[in-house]
Amino acid sequence: MNLVVVGGGSAARLPCALVRGRYCAAPNQSEHTEMPSSMRHKWAFAPRFRRGSFGWKSQPAIKRVKEAVSEIKKTARKDPLLAAEGAVLLLEKVSPALEQVDSSSGAIGTAVHNAIQELVGIIAKAPAEEDLRETWLERLWQAHEADQIPYIESLADHWGELCASKELASAWADRLLGITRMALVRDGHQRGYFHGTSACLSALHHAERHAEIVELLDAETFWPNKRWAVKALAAMGEKAEAIRCAESSRSPWASDADIDSLCEEIFLSSELADEAYERYGLTANRAGTYLAWFRAVSRKYPDKSAADILADLVKTTPGEEGKWFAAAKAARLFEEALELARRSPCDPRTLTRAARDYAEEGPAFAIGAGLLALHWLVQGHGYEITGADVWAAYSHTLKAAERCGAADAVRQRIRDLVASESNGDRFVTRILGRELGLE
């Protein structure tokens, strides 16, 4: 265990021999803990996660990480103790195995982060005796300390949860507290870095030593650390002060989404759902897609109508109304969906899929979606559009029109639409011109 002092134009690594006795000796742990025979198990993932076993491509590695997590989760349904052992083993192996993978896109980092969320729960819930859990924690600590990329850095945020009991969490907090204090002290422009700072704060929180967290972080400005003071204040019942503390931490270097999420959690824990929604509900639940964002807010606030949530979310993204089409369709708000797709560009393929899927169930909606797909194709929108995409929009729209007995009228509308194309090389006209009698 080392403390790195950063700042003043130099970095120095301080040996931790001075703290090794008090802070590095595992509490109440013997040197050797014999593994139960039930855990002498051959994991399918284990040989695939040798050091450097993956090349630079991230997709094969992502696939293997997901497979490993699935194997462990499947085992957890029958033998939670064995599954926890597998989770510890995977967390030990994952970072060395991925050291050569290209992580520039962030995809592999996200996959590992998601895996950690799953594995932490399995380890924390396992019915392990204290000596076995201490062994797991020692192994995880060594893996976290050796993590160079780092891939399992976020494991420290869950350290208290991994301890399971307040007693063990408190013992780990005592073990890490001294060096954490050293790391947090500012000395001019110098500041220490300790990879276990989050682990210490997490352990203190799980041990319900909240006042110590607040005192320790009184002068802290770094949000990933300061958020633990917010959580501690909320746990102490000082929720208004916790909100003020979080809001005062906003800066270009702090995650607004994380601050919003934590504040939302505090309001919801106080059964103030309306206030949570108004102040943080929309921004705290932003996801990778607009549809996922809508679903996240809807799950969190089931008392809010889908139409109201959709309308509020649309207001947060002016000029991007069309991107909410899929969310409106999923909520079966068909009129709103078509109106959104008219107001700003919407992916033609998304609209074509709607025309295909609703050709029989809702032909009027399908016709509207298909015509809008052709409209945006004529306007030149869509990524790497091919002739097949144009034909799909045309054919699915006509199929829906035939269900309504409006094939001739819809075909004429398509003809007028395509005839108005003036964009670039008139790609849509070249594909459909002969079919529509425009050539």
C-alpha positions in Angstrom: 0.0 0.0 0.0 1.5 3.3 -1.0 0.6 7.0 -0.7 1.4 9.1 -3.8 1.9 12.8 -3.0 0.9 14.8 -6.1 1.5 18.5 -6.6 4.2 21.2 -6.6 5.4 20.0 -10.0 6.6 16.6 -8.6 5.3 13.3 -7.4 6.8 11.3 -4.6 5.9 7.8 -3.5 6.0 7.4 0.2 6.5 3.9 1.6 3.8 2.8 3.9 5.9 0.8 6.4 5.0 3.5 9.0 1.4 2.5 8.7 1.8 -1.2 7.8 1.3 -2.4 11.3 -2.0 -0.6 12.1 -3.5 0.0 8.7 -2.4 -3.0 6.6 -2.8 -6.0 8.8 -6.1 -7.6 8.2 -8.3 -7.5 11.3 -8.6 -10.9 13.1 -7.3 -12.8 10.1 -5.0 -15.8 10.2 -2.2 -16.1 7.6 -3.9 -19.0 5.9 -7.6 -19.7 5.5 -8.4 -23.0 4.0 -10.9 -22.9 1.1 -14.0 -25.0 1.6 -14.1 -28.0 -0.7 -17.4 -26.7 -2.2 -15.3 -23.9 -3.7 -12.8 -26.1 -5.5 -14.8 -25.5 -8.7 -13.8 -25.2 -12.3 -15.1 -21.9 -13.7 -15.5 -21.8 -17.4 -14.4 -18.1 -17.5 -11.2 -18.6 -15.4 -8.8 -19.9 -18.2 -10.1 -17.1 -20.6 -9.0 -14.4 -18.2 -5.2 -15.0 -18.1 -3.0 -11.9 -18.0 -2.9 -10.2 -21.4 -5.2 -12.9 -22.9 -7.1 -10.3 -24.9 -5.8 -8.4 -27.9 -6.6 -4.8 -28.7 -10.1 -5.3 -29.9 -12.7 -4.5 -27.2 -15.7 -6.5 -28.5 -14.3 -10.0 -27.8 -13.3 -8.9 -24.3 -16.7 -7.3 -23.6 -18.4 -10.6 -24.7 -16.2 -12.6 -22.3 -16.9 -10.3 -19.4 -20.6 -10.6 -19.9 -20.4 -14.4 -20.3 -18.4 -14.6 -17.0 -21.0 -12.5 -15.1 -23.8 -14.6 -16.5 -22.0 -17.8 -15.4 -21.6 -16.4 -11.9 -25.2 -15.2 -11.7 -26.5 -18.6 -12.8 -24.4 -20.2 -10.1 -25.8 -17.8 -7.5 -29.3 -19.1 -7.9 -28.2 -22.5 -6.6 -25.0 -21.8 -4.5 -24.6 -18.1 -3.5 -21.4 -18.8 -1.6 -19.7 -20.5 -4.6 -20.9 -17.6 -6.8 -19.3 -15.1 -4.5 -16.0 -16.9 -4.7 -16.4 -16.8 -8.5 -17.1 -13.1 -8.4 -14.0 -12.5 -6.3 -11.9 -14.6 -8.8 -13.2 -12.6 -11.8 -12.5 -9.3 -10.2 -8.9 -10.5 -9.5 -8.4 -11.6 -13.1 -10.3 -9.0 -15.1 -7.9 -6.0 -15.1 -4.7 -8.0 -15.9 -6.5 -9.9 -18.7 -7.7 -6.6 -20.3 -4.4 -4.7 -20.1 -3.9 -4.7 -23.9 -7.4 -3.9 -24.9 -8.1 -0.6 -26.6 -10.2 1.3 -24.1 -10.4 4.6 -26.0 -14.1 4.2 -26.8 -15.0 3.6 -23.2 -17.0 0.5 -24.1 -14.9 -2.0 -22.3 -14.7 0.3 -19.2 -18.5 0.5 -19.2 -18.8 -3.3 -19.4 -16.4 -3.8 -16.5 -18.2 -1.1 -14.5 -21.6 -2.8 -15.1 -20.0 -6.1 -14.1 -18.8 -4.7 -10.9 -22.3 -3.5 -10.0 -23.6 -7.1 -10.5 -20.7 -8.8 -8.7 -20.7 -6.6 -5.6 -24.2 -7.6 -4.9 -23.4 -11.3 -5.2 -20.4 -11.0 -2.8 -22.2 -8.8 -0.3 -25.2 -11.1 0.0 -23.3 -14.3 0.2 -23.8 -16.1 3.6 -20.0 -16.2 4.3 -18.4 -16.6 7.7 -16.3 -13.7 8.8 -12.9 -15.3 8.2 -13.9 -16.2 4.7 -15.2 -12.7 4.0 -12.0 -11.3 5.3 -10.1 -13.5 2.9 -12.2 -12.2 0.0 -11.6 -8.6 1.1 -7.9 -9.2 1.2 -7.9 -10.6 -2.3 -10.0 -7.8 -3.6 -7.8 -5.2 -1.9 -4.7 -6.6 -3.5 -6.4 -6.7 -6.9 -7.5 -3.1 -6.4 -4.1 -2.0 -5.3 -2.5 -3.6 -8.4 -5.1 -2.2 -10.8 -3.0 -0.1 -13.2 -5.4 0.9 -16.0 -7.6 1.1 -13.8 -10.6 -1.1 -14.6 -11.8 -1.9 -11.1 -11.3 1.5 -9.5 -15.0 1.8 -8.7 -14.8 -1.3 -6.5 -13.7 0.9 -3.7 -17.0 2.8 -3.7 -18.7 -0.4 -2.6 -16.2 -1.4 0.1 -18.6 -1.0 3.0 -21.2 -3.1 1.2 -18.6 -5.8 0.6 -17.8 -5.9 4.3 -21.4 -6.9 4.9 -21.3 -6.3 8.7 -20.9 -3.0 10.5 -18.2 -4.5 12.6 -16.0 -5.6 9.7 -16.7 -2.3 7.9 -15.5 -0.4 11.0 -12.4 -2.5 11.3 -11.5 -1.7 7.6 -12.3 2.0 8.2 -9.8 2.0 11.1 -7.3 0.2 9.0 -7.5 2.8 6.2 -8.3 6.0 8.2 -4.8 7.1 9.0 -3.5 7.1 5.4 -6.7 8.5 4.1 -6.3 11.5 6.4 -2.8 12.0 5.1 -4.0 11.9 1.5 -6.8 14.4 2.1 -4.5 17.0 3.8 -3.5 19.9 1.6 0.1 21.1 2.0 0.4 24.2 -0.2 0.0 22.9 -3.7 0.7 19.3 -2.7 -2.0 16.8 -2.2 -1.8 13.0 -1.6 -3.5 10.3 -3.6 -4.5 7.0 -2.0 -6.3 4.4 -3.9 -8.2 3.4 -0.8 -9.8 6.8 0.0 -13.2 5.8 -1.4 -12.9 2.4 0.3 -12.3 4.1 3.7 -15.2 6.5 3.2 -17.5 3.7 2.1 -16.5 1.6 5.1 -17.1 4.5 7.5 -20.6 5.0 5.9 -21.5 1.4 6.2 -20.3 1.4 9.8 -22.6 4.4 10.4 -19.7 6.5 11.5 -21.3 9.5 9.7 -20.0 12.3 11.9 -16.4 11.2 11.3 -17.0 11.4 7.5 -18.4 14.9 7.8 -15.4 16.0 10.0 -12.9 14.3 7.7 -14.3 16.0 4.5 -15.0 19.4 6.0 -12.5 21.2 3.8 -12.8 18.8 0.9 -13.8 20.1 -2.6 -13.2 17.1 -4.8 -16.7 15.8 -5.5 -16.1 12.0 -5.6 -15.0 12.4 -2.0 -17.4 15.2 -1.0 -20.4 13.1 -2.1 -19.7 10.9 1.0 -20.2 13.9 3.2 -23.6 14.5 1.5 -24.6 10.9 2.1 -23.4 11.1 5.7 -25.4 14.3 6.4 -28.5 12.7 4.9 -28.1 9.6 7.0 -27.8 11.8 10.1 -31.2 13.3 9.2 -29.7 16.6 8.2 -31.2 16.4 4.7 -31.5 20.1 4.0 -27.8 20.6 4.9 -27.0 17.6 2.6 -28.8 19.2 -0.3 -27.0 22.5 0.3 -23.6 20.7 0.5 -24.3 18.9 -2.8 -25.4 22.1 -4.6 -22.4 24.0 -3.3 -20.2 21.4 -4.8 -21.1 22.1 -8.4 -18.2 23.0 -10.6 -16.7 22.2 -14.0 -15.0 19.3 -12.4 -18.0 17.8 -10.6 -20.6 15.6 -12.2 -23.9 17.4 -12.4 -25.7 14.1 -13.1 -24.2 12.5 -10.0 -25.1 15.5 -7.8 -28.7 15.5 -9.2 -29.0 11.8 -8.6 -27.9 12.0 -5.0 -30.2 15.0 -4.3 -33.1 13.2 -5.9 -32.4 10.2 -3.7 -32.5 12.4 -0.6 -35.9 13.9 -1.6 -37.3 10.5 -2.4 -36.1 9.1 0.9 -38.1 11.9 2.5 -41.2 10.9 0.6 -41.1 14.2 -1.4 -41.6 12.7 -4.8 -43.1 15.8 -6.4 -40.2 18.0 -5.2 -37.7 15.3 -6.4 -39.3 15.2 -9.8 -39.5 19.0 -10.2 -35.9 19.7 -9.2 -33.9 16.6 -10.2 -36.1 13.9 -11.7 -35.5 14.7 -15.3 -31.8 15.4 -15.2 -30.8 12.7 -12.7 -32.1 9.9 -14.8 -30.6 10.7 -18.2 -29.6 7.5 -20.0 -27.8 6.5 -23.2 -30.8 6.8 -25.4 -33.9 9.0 -25.3 -36.1 5.9 -24.9 -34.0 4.6 -22.0 -34.2 8.1 -20.4 -38.0 8.2 -20.7 -38.3 4.7 -19.2 -35.9 5.5 -16.3 -38.0 8.5 -15.3 -41.3 6.6 -15.7 -40.1 3.8 -13.5 -38.9 6.2 -10.8 -42.2 8.2 -10.9 -45.1 5.8 -11.5 -47.7 8.3 -10.3 -46.8 10.7 -13.2 -48.6 10.2 -16.5 -46.5 9.1 -19.5 -47.8 12.1 -21.4 -46.6 14.5 -18.8 -43.2 12.9 -18.4 -42.7 12.9 -22.1 -43.7 16.6 -22.5 -41.4 17.6 -19.7 -38.5 15.6 -21.2 -39.0 17.1 -24.6 -38.7 20.6 -23.1 -35.2 19.7 -21.9 -33.9 19.1 -25.4 -35.2 22.0 -27.6 -34.6 21.3 -31.3 -34.4 17.6 -30.8 -38.1 16.7 -30.6 -37.9 14.0 -33.2 -35.5 12.0 -31.1 -38.4 11.4 -28.7 -40.4 9.6 -31.3 -39.5 6.1 -30.0 -40.3 7.0 -26.4 -43.7 8.3 -27.4 -44.4 5.2 -29.5 -43.3 2.9 -26.6 -45.8 4.8 -24.4 -48.5 4.3 -27.1 -48.8 8.1 -27.5 -49.1 7.8 -31.2 -50.4 11.2 -32.1 -47.7 12.8 -29.9 -45.1 10.6 -31.6 -46.0 11.7 -35.1 -46.1 15.4 -34.0 -42.6 15.1 -32.5 -41.3 13.5 -35.7 -42.7 16.4 -37.7 -41.1 19.0 -35.6 -37.4 18.0 -36.1 -35.5 15.3 -37.8 -36.1 11.7 -36.7 -34.0 8.7 -37.8 -35.8 7.4 -41.0 -35.0 3.8 -40.0 -36.8 4.3 -36.7 -39.9 5.6 -38.5 -39.8 2.8 -41.0 -39.7 0.2 -38.3 -42.8 1.8 -36.7 -44.5 1.6 -40.1 -43.6 -2.1 -40.4 -44.6 -3.0 -36.9 -47.9 -1.2 -36.8 -49.1 -1.9 -40.4 -51.8 -4.2 -39.1 -52.3 -3.2 -35.5 -52.4 0.6 -36.2 -52.4 1.3 -39.9 -53.1 5.0 -39.6 -50.1 5.5 -37.3 -48.0 3.3 -39.6 -48.9 5.4 -42.6 -48.0 8.6 -40.8 -44.7 7.1 -39.6 -43.9 5.8 -43.1 -44.6 9.1 -44.8 -42.4 10.9 -42.3 -39.6 8.4 -43.0 -39.8 9.3 -46.6 -40.0 13.0 -45.8 -36.8 12.9 -43.9 -35.1 10.7 -46.5 -36.0 13.3 -49.1 -34.5 16.0 -46.9 -31.3 14.0 -46.8 -31.4 12.8 -43.2 -30.2 9.4 -42.0 -26.9 7.7 -41.5 -25.4 5.6 -44.4 -28.8 5.3 -46.0 -29.0 2.6 -48.8 -31.5 1.9 -51.5 -32.9 -0.9 -49.3 -33.8 1.6 -46.6 -35.7 3.7 -49.1 -37.6 0.7 -50.5 -38.5 -0.5 -47.0 -40.0 2.9 -46.1 -42.0 2.9 -49.3 -43.2 -0.7 -49.1 -44.2 -0.7 -45.5 -46.1 2.6 -45.9 -48.1 1.2 -48.9 -48.8 -2.0 -47.0 -50.4 -0.1 -44.2 -52.3 2.0 -46.7 -53.7 -1.1 -48.3 -55.0 -2.2 -44.9 -57.0 1.1 -44.7 -58.1 1.0 -48.3 -56.1 4.1 -49.0 -53.4 2.8 -51.3 -54.0 5.2 -54.2 -54.2 8.3 -52.1 -51.1 7.4 -50.1 -49.2 6.5 -53.2 -50.0 9.9 -54.6 -48.8 11.6 -51.5 -45.5 9.7 -51.8 -45.2 10.7 -55.4 -45.7 14.3 -54.6 -43.2 14.0 -51.7 -40.5 12.4 -53.8 -41.1 14.8 -56.7 -40.2 17.7 -54.4 -36.8 16.3 -53.7 -34.1 18.8 -54.5 -31.4 17.6 -52.1 -28.0 16.6 -53.5 -28.2 13.9 -56.2 -31.9 13.2 -55.6 -31.1 9.8 -54.2 -34.7 8.9 -53.2 -35.9 9.9 -56.7 -33.3 7.6 -58.3 -34.5 4.7 -56.2 -38.3 5.2 -56.5 -38.6 7.4 -59.6 -39.5 4.6 -62.0 -41.9 3.0 -59.6 -43.7 6.3 -59.1 -43.7 7.3 -62.8 -41.3 10.2 -62.2 -38.9 9.1 -64.9 
